[in-house]
């Protein structure tokens, strides 16, 4: 969805976040459009990060495959030592 400057300047859009704080009041930080929340409460994140990025998922997948392969090698070695 593409937003224009006219949509950002609409009067009915809130200017403050309004998320509930720990004290029970409303957050008074400025909103980051189009999320309508501040950066602390779910507004725009500056970078892609964390375990949901494609790079992190691929690294975990490769690590899992290596662990599974190493377990197989370990089982074979134990059988050779015992038998």
LUMDRENBA-586830 format. One record per atom (N, C-alpha, C): residue in one letter; atom name; y, x, z. Coordinates in Angstrom, 2 decimals. Atoms other than C-alpha are relative to their C-alpha. Layout:
("a" "CA" (Y X Z))
...
This chain:
("x" "N" (-1.18 0.84 0.00))
("x" "CA" (0.00 0.00 0.00))
("x" "C" (1.23 0.88 0.00))
("x" "N" (-1.22 -0.77 0.11))
("x" "CA" (3.38 1.34 -0.98))
("x" "C" (1.14 -0.75 0.69))
("x" "N" (-1.12 0.60 -0.72))
("x" "CA" (6.41 0.72 1.21))
("x" "C" (1.31 0.48 -0.62))
("x" "N" (-1.32 -0.35 0.51))
("x" "CA" (10.01 0.67 0.02))
("x" "C" (0.97 0.08 1.16))
("x" "N" (-1.01 -0.11 -1.05))
("x" "CA" (13.16 1.43 1.99))
("x" "C" (0.46 -1.37 0.46))
("x" "N" (-0.41 1.34 -0.39))
("x" "CA" (14.04 -2.26 1.95))
("x" "C" (-0.95 -0.57 1.05))
("x" "N" (0.96 0.49 -0.99))
("x" "CA" (10.85 -3.04 3.85))
("x" "C" (0.21 0.67 1.35))
("x" "N" (-0.25 -0.70 -1.26))
("x" "CA" (11.70 -0.40 6.46))
("x" "C" (1.26 -0.51 0.68))
("x" "N" (-1.27 0.44 -0.56))
("x" "CA" (15.16 -1.88 6.95))
("x" "C" (0.01 -1.47 0.38))
("x" "N" (0.04 1.42 -0.37))
("x" "CA" (13.99 -5.42 7.65))
("x" "C" (0.40 -0.17 1.46))
("x" "N" (-0.52 0.23 -1.34))
("x" "CA" (15.63 -6.88 10.73))
("x" "C" (-1.11 -0.34 0.99))
("x" "N" (1.04 0.46 -0.93))
("x" "CA" (12.44 -8.37 12.18))
("x" "C" (-0.98 1.08 0.43))
("x" "N" (0.87 -1.09 -0.42))
("x" "CA" (10.66 -5.00 12.45))
("x" "C" (0.49 0.58 1.32))
("x" "N" (-0.44 -0.55 -1.29))
("x" "CA" (10.69 -3.59 15.99))
("x" "C" (0.50 1.44 -0.15))
("x" "N" (-0.56 -1.35 0.02))
("x" "CA" (12.72 -0.44 16.62))
("x" "C" (-0.65 0.90 1.04))
("x" "N" (0.67 -0.76 -1.05))
("x" "CA" (10.76 0.61 19.73))
("x" "C" (-1.49 -0.33 -0.03))
("x" "N" (1.46 0.11 0.05))
("x" "CA" (7.02 1.07 20.21))
("x" "C" (-0.51 -1.27 0.65))
("x" "N" (0.43 1.21 -0.68))
("x" "CA" (6.38 -1.62 22.80))
("x" "C" (-1.42 0.03 0.53))
("x" "N" (1.35 -0.09 -0.56))
("x" "CA" (2.89 -0.38 23.75))
("x" "C" (0.08 -0.03 1.52))
("x" "N" (0.02 0.10 -1.46))
("x" "CA" (1.90 -1.00 27.35))
("x" "C" (-0.21 1.38 0.62))
("x" "N" (0.11 -1.29 -0.67))
("x" "CA" (2.43 2.02 29.60))
("x" "C" (-0.88 -0.12 1.23))
("x" "N" (0.82 0.01 -1.22))
("x" "CA" (0.42 3.00 32.67))
("x" "C" (0.68 -0.76 1.13))
("x" "N" (-0.76 0.69 -1.04))
("x" "CA" (3.18 1.61 34.86))
("x" "C" (0.08 -1.50 -0.25))
("x" "N" (0.00 1.42 0.32))
("x" "CA" (2.82 -1.76 33.11))
("x" "C" (1.16 -0.44 -0.86))
("x" "N" (-1.15 0.34 0.84))
("x" "CA" (6.09 -1.67 31.20))
("x" "C" (-0.28 0.27 -1.47))
("x" "N" (0.13 -0.24 1.44))
("x" "CA" (6.72 -1.27 27.49))
("x" "C" (0.51 1.40 -0.33))
("x" "N" (-0.44 -1.33 0.47))
("x" "CA" (6.99 2.13 25.75))
("x" "C" (1.32 -0.18 -0.75))
("x" "N" (-1.32 0.11 0.61))
("x" "CA" (10.55 2.76 24.60))
("x" "C" (0.23 1.05 -1.08))
("x" "N" (-0.14 -0.98 1.06))
("x" "CA" (9.87 5.48 22.02))
("x" "C" (0.21 -0.69 -1.34))
("x" "N" (-0.25 0.54 1.33))
("x" "CA" (10.95 4.95 18.41))
("x" "C" (-1.32 -0.14 -0.77))
("x" "N" (1.22 0.24 0.78))
("x" "CA" (8.32 3.54 16.03))
("x" "C" (-0.04 0.93 -1.20))
("x" "N" (0.22 -0.73 1.24))
("x" "CA" (6.84 5.45 13.11))
("x" "C" (-0.58 -1.01 -0.98))
("x" "N" (0.44 1.01 0.96))
("x" "CA" (6.59 3.06 10.19))
("x" "C" (-1.01 0.58 -0.97))
("x" "N" (0.23 1.43 -0.15))
("x" "CA" (4.39 1.49 8.88))
("x" "C" (-0.90 -0.35 1.18))
("x" "N" (0.93 0.27 -1.10))
("x" "CA" (2.24 1.80 12.05))
("x" "C" (0.59 -0.89 1.09))
("x" "N" (-0.70 0.78 -1.02))
("x" "CA" (4.86 0.10 14.28))
("x" "C" (-0.32 0.44 1.42))
("x" "N" (0.23 -0.61 -1.31))
("x" "CA" (3.86 2.39 17.16))
("x" "C" (0.56 1.42 -0.05))
("x" "N" (-0.49 -1.38 -0.04))
("x" "CA" (5.19 5.75 18.32))
("x" "C" (-1.17 0.97 -0.21))
("x" "N" (1.06 -1.00 0.25))
("x" "CA" (3.27 8.99 17.78))
("x" "C" (-0.98 0.10 1.17))
("x" "N" (0.88 -0.05 -1.16))
("x" "CA" (1.82 8.77 21.30))
("x" "C" (-0.98 -1.16 0.07))
("x" "N" (0.81 1.21 -0.08))
("x" "CA" (0.36 5.30 20.77))
("x" "C" (-0.58 -0.44 -1.34))
("x" "N" (0.68 0.36 1.24))
("x" "CA" (-1.17 5.44 17.31))
("x" "C" (0.87 0.02 -1.23))
("x" "N" (-0.83 -0.15 1.19))
("x" "CA" (1.66 6.25 14.96))
("x" "C" (-0.56 1.08 -0.89))
("x" "N" (0.44 -0.99 0.97))
("x" "CA" (1.43 8.80 12.17))
("x" "C" (-0.43 1.31 0.66))
("x" "N" (0.45 -1.30 -0.47))
("x" "CA" (-0.62 11.89 12.94))
("x" "C" (0.41 1.04 -1.04))
("x" "N" (-0.52 -0.97 0.96))
("x" "CA" (0.84 15.04 11.37))
("x" "C" (-1.08 0.69 -0.83))
("x" "N" (1.05 -0.70 0.73))
("x" "CA" (-2.49 16.60 10.35))
("x" "C" (-1.33 -0.71 0.17))
("x" "N" (1.36 0.52 -0.13))
("x" "CA" (-6.08 15.60 9.73))
("x" "C" (-0.74 0.95 0.92))
("x" "N" (0.65 -0.86 -0.97))
("x" "CA" (-8.08 16.90 12.65))
("x" "C" (-1.22 -0.68 0.58))
("x" "N" (1.07 0.59 -0.79))
("x" "CA" (-11.11 16.36 14.80))
("x" "C" (-1.33 -0.09 -0.71))
("x" "N" (1.36 0.03 0.48))
("x" "CA" (-14.72 15.58 14.27))
("x" "C" (-0.21 -0.94 -1.18))
("x" "N" (0.15 0.91 1.13))
("x" "CA" (-14.08 12.97 11.59))
("x" "C" (0.47 0.58 -1.32))
("x" "N" (-0.42 -0.59 1.27))
("x" "CA" (-12.65 15.34 8.99))
("x" "C" (-1.23 0.41 -0.80))
("x" "N" (1.13 -0.33 0.89))
("x" "CA" (-14.87 16.10 5.99))
("x" "C" (-0.53 1.40 0.28))
("x" "N" (0.43 -1.38 -0.27))
("x" "CA" (-14.94 19.83 6.77))
("x" "C" (-0.84 0.06 1.27))
("x" "N" (0.75 -0.03 -1.26))
("x" "CA" (-16.07 19.28 10.37))
("x" "C" (-1.35 -0.70 -0.15))
("x" "N" (1.26 0.70 0.21))
("x" "CA" (-18.73 16.80 9.25))
("x" "C" (-0.99 0.88 -0.75))
("x" "N" (0.87 -0.89 0.78))
("x" "CA" (-20.11 19.28 6.70))
("x" "C" (-0.50 1.16 0.85))
("x" "N" (0.41 -1.11 -0.86))
("x" "CA" (-20.17 22.10 9.25))
("x" "C" (-1.08 -0.46 0.97))
("x" "N" (1.00 0.52 -0.92))
("x" "CA" (-22.06 19.93 11.75))
("x" "C" (-1.31 -0.29 -0.70))
("x" "N" (1.22 0.30 0.76))
("x" "CA" (-24.52 18.82 9.07))
("x" "C" (-0.78 1.28 -0.29))
("x" "N" (0.65 -1.28 0.27))
("x" "CA" (-25.25 22.44 8.10))
("x" "C" (-0.60 0.60 1.26))
("x" "N" (0.51 -0.53 -1.27))
("x" "CA" (-25.63 23.46 11.75))
("x" "C" (-1.27 -0.75 0.43))
("x" "N" (1.17 0.80 -0.36))
("x" "CA" (-28.08 20.60 12.32))
("x" "C" (-1.20 0.43 -0.83))
("x" "N" (1.10 -0.43 0.87))
("x" "CA" (-30.18 21.68 9.32))
("x" "C" (-0.53 1.37 0.43))
("x" "N" (0.43 -1.33 -0.47))
("x" "CA" (-30.24 25.27 10.59))
("x" "C" (-0.79 -0.10 1.29))
("x" "N" (0.74 0.18 -1.26))
("x" "CA" (-31.32 24.14 14.07))
("x" "C" (-1.40 -0.54 -0.26))
("x" "N" (1.31 0.57 0.31))
("x" "CA" (-34.13 22.05 12.59))
("x" "C" (-0.91 1.06 -0.62))
("x" "N" (0.79 -1.06 0.62))
("x" "CA" (-35.27 24.99 10.48))
("x" "C" (-0.46 1.02 1.03))
("x" "N" (0.36 -0.97 -1.04))
("x" "CA" (-35.21 27.34 13.47))
("x" "C" (-1.07 -0.55 0.94))
("x" "N" (1.05 0.61 -0.84))
("x" "CA" (-37.29 24.90 15.54))
("x" "C" (-1.36 0.11 -0.68))
("x" "N" (1.25 -0.12 0.74))
("x" "CA" (-39.92 24.92 12.80))
("x" "C" (-0.54 1.42 0.04))
("x" "N" (0.40 -1.41 -0.06))
("x" "CA" (-39.98 28.73 12.74))
("x" "C" (-0.51 0.34 1.40))
("x" "N" (0.40 -0.26 -1.38))
("x" "CA" (-40.20 28.83 16.53))
("x" "C" (-1.39 -0.58 0.30))
("x" "N" (1.32 0.60 -0.22))
("x" "CA" (-43.19 26.45 16.56))
("x" "C" (-1.10 0.82 -0.67))
("x" "N" (0.99 -0.82 0.71))
("x" "CA" (-45.02 28.58 13.97))
("x" "C" (-0.28 1.30 0.76))
("x" "N" (0.18 -1.25 -0.75))
("x" "CA" (-44.44 31.75 15.99))
("x" "C" (-0.79 -0.24 1.29))
("x" "N" (0.75 0.29 -1.23))
("x" "CA" (-45.70 30.13 19.19))
("x" "C" (-1.47 -0.23 -0.28))
("x" "N" (1.39 0.23 0.37))
("x" "CA" (-48.88 29.00 17.41))
("x" "C" (-0.70 1.33 -0.30))
("x" "N" (0.56 -1.30 0.33))
("x" "CA" (-49.45 32.55 16.10))
("x" "C" (-0.28 0.82 1.26))
("x" "N" (0.16 -0.77 -1.23))
("x" "CA" (-48.98 34.08 19.55))
("x" "C" (-1.16 -0.56 0.81))
("x" "N" (1.07 0.63 -0.77))
("x" "CA" (-51.36 31.60 21.20))
("x" "C" (-1.37 0.16 -0.67))
("x" "N" (1.28 0.05 0.69))
("x" "CA" (-54.02 31.61 18.55))
("x" "C" (-0.41 1.27 -0.57))
